[in-house]
Amino acid sequence: MEKIDIDSYEHFSFDLWLTLIKSNPDFKLKRDTLFKDFFKIDKDLDEVRKVIRHYDVLFNRISEKTGNHIEREEVFLLMLDALGKDIETIEDNLKQFFQRVDELFLNNMPVLLWENIEEQLIEIKEKNKTASILSNTAFIHGDSLRKVLEHLGLAQYFSFMIFSDEVKASKPNLKVFEIMFSKINDFRNLRKEEILHIGDNQIADYEGAKTFGVNSKLVKF
């Protein structure tokens, strides 16, 4: 990540996926294989992976358009229907499946995108400034992502974390930025212009933050 202008702001809000971390390359293949095997899907793995990718991209676009968080259960039920499974009979199995997915995810941890992330977070803390996470979630929920940040040694640098599955709204919905602003002002009295939001998504992060009235920085890996 290019150097953040730390001196110009007081609080730094970070997106997570493709801003600070990226998926372990082994995880998605193992998840897709688990999905096919767990639900006994009579399709080849390539077709299963294409369906999962299609709905992943589609629901990300829908979240950007509506600002609503879409539950992962809904997404996977649509995937199963598209792959020819009868969704009337699998509700309990879906809960078991997500337990297995979460275990798989934590056994195949995401990796940091940038070597200098912790260095910049340390500088923010040393200058008595603050940072937080503001992340949309899809297949992986906030409780697992907190464990990831603990594992990577980064959780200590964030005053709080906001995940869309927990607040039932997604960026660029102004509601999530309002929640962020409120949480900051629970312990600091800051103006919007003293806050910088950093993320990789033009619509959800950059334009969402600008519309709310805080500064924004677009990063690309």
Secondary structure by P-SEA (a helix, b strand, c coil): ccccccccccbbbbbccccccccccaaaaaaaaaaaaaacccccaaaaaaaaaaaaaaaaaaaaaccbbbbaaaaaaaaaaaacccccccaaaaaaaaaaaaaaaaabbbbbcccaaaaaaaaaaaaccbbbbbbccccccaaaaaaaaaaacccccccccccccccccccccaaaaaaaaaaaacccccccccbbbbcccccccaaaaaaacbbbbbbcc
